[in-house]
């Protein structure tokens, strides 16, 4: 564990496991009503055009967690249970939030979760208020085309905070238009 992780997390392994369980339960309560199904620390929603994904990533050092989001464009590649890194569009939850929340949500420590801090409440609220609507808004082929046209015209200013993880998507998008 590096020194920053040590400062962020003075919890035992058992306390970290409790913290992850609490975060998982809080996310379950928000995601399941929208049709997301959980597998370990990843939730997926399959729609005809996309797989929307939420993933809790434990940091390698052990002191923090990250919330990763992904959209797999099924008309390009149809993977039923994609990993976050296989998604065509990716973001962290903080990237979909207003700028004033972003620094507080980029990483969350186990201590924040275990102590049920304000940061944990912000994270769960951000999932419900920003991440879920953003993912549901990107669940259709029409939304994918709007995003990809925006990205093709101005890649540094593409709509929203979704990053294009696979450059070959633009080529496949162009082919689908012809």
Residue pairs with C-beta under 8 A, 6 or more apart in sequence:
1 9
1 61
1 62
1 63
2 61
2 63
4 61
4 63
5 59
5 61
5 62
5 63
5 64
6 63
7 63
8 63
8 64
8 109
8 110
8 111
9 16
9 62
9 63
9 64
9 109
9 110
9 111
10 111
11 19
11 110
11 111
11 114
15 110
15 114
16 62
16 110
16 114
18 114
19 110
19 111
19 113
19 114
20 41
20 56
20 58
20 65
20 110
20 113
22 113
22 114
22 116
23 56
23 65
23 113
23 120
23 123
24 38
24 41
24 56
26 120
26 124
27 38
27 43
27 54
27 56
27 124
27 127
28 38
28 43
30 124
30 127
30 128
30 132
31 38
31 43
31 45
31 54
31 127
31 132
32 38
34 45
34 132
34 136
35 45
36 43
36 44
36 45
36 52
36 54
37 43
37 44
37 45
39 81
41 55
41 56
41 57
41 58
42 53
42 54
42 55
42 56
42 83
42 84
43 53
43 54
43 55
44 51
44 52
44 53
44 81
44 82
45 51
45 52
45 53
45 135
45 139
46 80
47 74
47 139
47 140
48 74
49 73
49 74
49 75
49 139
49 140
49 141
49 144
50 71
50 72
50 73
50 74
50 138
50 139
50 140
50 144
51 70
51 71
51 72
51 74
51 79
51 80
51 82
51 87
52 69
52 70
52 71
52 135
52 136
52 138
52 139
53 68
53 69
53 70
53 71
53 72
53 82
53 84
53 87
54 67
54 68
54 69
54 127
54 131
54 135
55 67
55 68
55 69
55 70
55 84
56 65
56 66
56 67
56 68
57 65
57 66
57 67
57 68
57 84
58 64
58 65
59 65
59 66
59 107
62 110
63 109
63 110
64 107
64 108
64 109
64 110
65 107
65 108
65 109
65 110
65 113
66 92
66 106
66 107
66 108
67 92
67 93
67 94
67 105
67 108
67 123
67 127
67 131
68 84
68 90
68 91
68 92
68 93
69 84
69 90
69 91
69 92
69 93
69 96
69 131
69 134
69 135
70 82
70 84
70 86
70 87
70 88
70 89
70 90
70 91
70 165
71 87
71 88
71 89
71 90
71 135
71 138
71 139
71 144
71 162
72 79
72 82
72 86
72 87
72 88
73 88
73 89
73 141
73 144
73 169
75 141
75 144
75 176
76 88
76 169
76 172
77 88
79 86
84 90
85 165
87 165
88 164
88 165
88 166
88 169
89 138
89 147
89 162
89 163
89 164
89 165
90 162
90 163
90 165
91 134
91 160
91 161
91 162
91 163
92 106
93 105
93 123
93 126
93 127
93 130
93 131
94 101
94 102
94 103
94 105
94 106
94 126
95 102
95 161
95 163
96 126
96 130
96 131
96 134
96 160
96 161
97 105
97 126
97 130
98 130
101 122
101 126
104 119
104 122
105 119
105 122
105 123
105 126
108 119
108 120
108 123
109 119
111 117
112 119
112 120
113 120
134 160
134 162
137 143
138 144
138 147
138 162
144 173
145 173
146 159
147 158
147 159
147 160
147 162
148 169
148 170
148 173
150 157
150 158
150 159
151 158
151 159
151 164
151 170
152 170
152 173
152 174
155 164
158 164
164 170
